[in-house]
Amino acid sequence: MPPTQIIVRPAEVKDAQEIEHFFRHVRRRYITFGMEDLPQLIREGLVFVAKTGGLIWGVLAVSPKDAGEWGHIRGVSIIDGWQARAGVGLLLYGARSHLRNRGVRALYIILTEEWLHGPLHAHGFVQASRLGTYLRHAHSIPPIPRDPAALRLVRPDDIPQVAQVDRAAFAPLWSYSARELTYLLALGCRMVVAEMDGRIVGYACGEVIGDIGHIARLAVHPDRQGQGIGRQLLLDTMTYLHSVGVTRFSLNTEIDNPQATRLYESLNFRRFGRLIPVLVKDIGEK
Ligand SMILES: CC(C)(COP(=O)(O)OP(=O)(O)OC[C@H]1O[C@@H](n2cnc3c(N)ncnc32)[C@H](O)[C@@H]1OP(=O)(O)O)[C@@H](O)C(=O)NCCC(=O)NCCS
């Protein structure tokens, strides 16, 4: 158990180097960001360091989602030799009032690290869904249907409308704000939009990662779902990614999302690897 004088406080930019060093040298770490993003995460004010006698023993990094009241756990780490369950509990307890002051009412984590399961469950996290990875080879792509929507590449001034479609299509946990969509574009994602009657009704985003074409986003406005627009957008994105030389496609989706999984399976995507749990915890109540 941790000894006395435990301090959990928001990190400052001057702590970045020490935190980076800590992350590099501990065995139990869950990190979903590059170290170059650490100063920005710290500036956003939701990275917490836990110290005892000047020594960092734990770090928790949370990104607030623009939409809604969700905080996305992006990093957790506990020093070697300490009990993970106690350490994670103290980090969450120490961070909670800061998170609440920033409007975060619930936390979620896409849990790829086995060692975190027990500690998070012990502190009230429950499984909300499971993500599956789908793969497909990049040849034999069916032609892109011409109907019902007209497809074109996104323009910067489309982003607010794309964000509206995204918000209508996805639950708050998964939706992207205009800022997050702009960030995707800046990272090199190729975005195509579907238009009907002069309105954007859907969009897809595909990115190249090595020889893999990753379908990062696909959404159709609920009023227009089931009309073949998702299939058009997906095939357009696959055709583009194939044209730039990828040999396989990948995507992640909730396995209990029948619209999406049926569409992917009908185009010969196959589930691959283990399912990744998504855990959530309400921190809104007193
Ligand atoms: C998944 C999504 C993009 C599909 O777009 P869509 O335009 O509704 O899909 P389409 O009309 O092109 O349908 C393609 C296939 O999807 C499946 N599908 C579509 N609507 C469905 C429904 N209500 N129930 C079950 N399957 C459905 C069918 O297999 C369909 O093939 P079919 O036309 O041969 O029956 C859309 O439902 C959506 O935006 N959902 C919310 C966001 C999301 O889940 N995105 C994907 C997560 S990665």
Ligand as a Chemical Component Dictionary entry (heavy atoms), coordinates in Angstrom:
data_LIG
# 
_chem_comp.id                   LIG 
_chem_comp.type                 NON-POLYMER 
_chem_comp.pdbx_formal_charge   0 
_chem_comp.three_letter_code    LIG 
# 
loop_
_chem_comp_atom.comp_id 
_chem_comp_atom.atom_id 
_chem_comp_atom.alt_atom_id 
_chem_comp_atom.type_symbol 
_chem_comp_atom.charge 
_chem_comp_atom.model_Cartn_x 
_chem_comp_atom.model_Cartn_y 
_chem_comp_atom.model_Cartn_z 
_chem_comp_atom.pdbx_ordinal 
LIG C1  C1  C 0 -23.531 1.849  -40.529 1  
LIG C2  C2  C 0 -24.084 2.885  -41.514 2  
LIG C3  C3  C 0 -22.966 3.775  -41.986 3  
LIG C4  C4  C 0 -24.702 2.138  -42.706 4  
LIG O1  O1  O 0 -25.150 3.116  -43.616 5  
LIG P1  P1  P 0 -26.529 2.920  -44.404 6  
LIG O2  O2  O 0 -26.616 3.956  -45.439 7  
LIG O3  O3  O 0 -27.618 2.850  -43.401 8  
LIG O4  O4  O 0 -26.310 1.472  -45.018 9  
LIG P2  P2  P 0 -26.835 0.987  -46.437 10 
LIG O5  O5  O 0 -28.204 1.510  -46.670 11 
LIG O6  O6  O 0 -25.803 1.299  -47.444 12 
LIG O7  O7  O 0 -26.946 -0.556 -46.211 13 
LIG C5  C5  C 0 -25.883 -1.376 -46.472 14 
LIG C6  C6  C 0 -26.086 -2.657 -45.707 15 
LIG O8  O8  O 0 -26.078 -2.354 -44.303 16 
LIG C7  C7  C 0 -26.967 -3.227 -43.642 17 
LIG N1  N1  N 0 -28.016 -2.433 -43.044 18 
LIG C8  C8  C 0 -28.388 -1.167 -43.326 19 
LIG N2  N2  N 0 -29.394 -0.767 -42.532 20 
LIG C9  C9  C 0 -29.626 -1.795 -41.707 21 
LIG C10 C10 C 0 -30.527 -1.998 -40.631 22 
LIG N3  N3  N 0 -31.392 -1.048 -40.215 23 
LIG N4  N4  N 0 -30.490 -3.173 -39.989 24 
LIG C11 C11 C 0 -29.629 -4.158 -40.353 25 
LIG N5  N5  N 0 -28.761 -4.010 -41.386 26 
LIG C12 C12 C 0 -28.763 -2.856 -42.029 27 
LIG C13 C13 C 0 -27.501 -4.154 -44.673 28 
LIG O9  O9  O 0 -26.636 -5.264 -44.763 29 
LIG C14 C14 C 0 -27.401 -3.363 -45.941 30 
LIG O10 O10 O 0 -27.312 -4.189 -47.045 31 
LIG P3  P3  P 0 -28.613 -4.398 -47.974 32 
LIG O11 O11 O 0 -28.888 -3.053 -48.565 33 
LIG O12 O12 O 0 -28.123 -5.392 -48.961 34 
LIG O13 O13 O 0 -29.689 -4.879 -47.073 35 
LIG C15 C15 C 0 -25.215 3.724  -40.837 36 
LIG O14 O14 O 0 -26.202 2.855  -40.345 37 
LIG C16 C16 C 0 -24.721 4.626  -39.743 38 
LIG O15 O15 O 0 -24.299 5.748  -39.983 39 
LIG N6  N6  N 0 -24.791 4.154  -38.477 40 
LIG C17 C17 C 0 -24.376 4.964  -37.331 41 
LIG C18 C18 C 0 -22.895 5.215  -37.342 42 
LIG C19 C19 C 0 -22.123 3.926  -37.414 43 
LIG O16 O16 O 0 -22.459 2.968  -36.754 44 
LIG N7  N7  N 0 -21.063 3.922  -38.229 45 
LIG C20 C20 C 0 -20.229 2.765  -38.442 46 
LIG C21 C21 C 0 -19.426 2.483  -37.240 47 
LIG S1  S1  S 0 -17.758 2.226  -37.626 48 
# 
loop_
_chem_comp_bond.comp_id 
_chem_comp_bond.atom_id_1 
_chem_comp_bond.atom_id_2 
_chem_comp_bond.value_order 
_chem_comp_bond.pdbx_ordinal 
LIG C1  C2  SING 1  
LIG C2  C3  SING 2  
LIG C2  C4  SING 3  
LIG C2  C15 SING 4  
LIG C4  O1  SING 5  
LIG O1  P1  SING 6  
LIG P1  O2  DOUB 7  
LIG P1  O3  SING 8  
LIG P1  O4  SING 9  
LIG O4  P2  SING 10 
LIG P2  O5  DOUB 11 
LIG P2  O6  SING 12 
LIG P2  O7  SING 13 
LIG O7  C5  SING 14 
LIG C5  C6  SING 15 
LIG C6  O8  SING 16 
LIG C6  C14 SING 17 
LIG O8  C7  SING 18 
LIG C7  N1  SING 19 
LIG C7  C13 SING 20 
LIG N1  C8  SING 21 
LIG N1  C12 SING 22 
LIG C8  N2  DOUB 23 
LIG N2  C9  SING 24 
LIG C9  C10 SING 25 
LIG C9  C12 DOUB 26 
LIG C10 N3  SING 27 
LIG C10 N4  DOUB 28 
LIG N4  C11 SING 29 
LIG C11 N5  DOUB 30 
LIG N5  C12 SING 31 
LIG C13 O9  SING 32 
LIG C13 C14 SING 33 
LIG C14 O10 SING 34 
LIG O10 P3  SING 35 
LIG P3  O11 DOUB 36 
LIG P3  O12 SING 37 
LIG P3  O13 SING 38 
LIG C15 O14 SING 39 
LIG C15 C16 SING 40 
LIG C16 O15 DOUB 41 
LIG C16 N6  SING 42 
LIG N6  C17 SING 43 
LIG C17 C18 SING 44 
LIG C18 C19 SING 45 
LIG C19 O16 DOUB 46 
LIG C19 N7  SING 47 
LIG N7  C20 SING 48 
LIG C20 C21 SING 49 
LIG C21 S1  SING 50 
# 
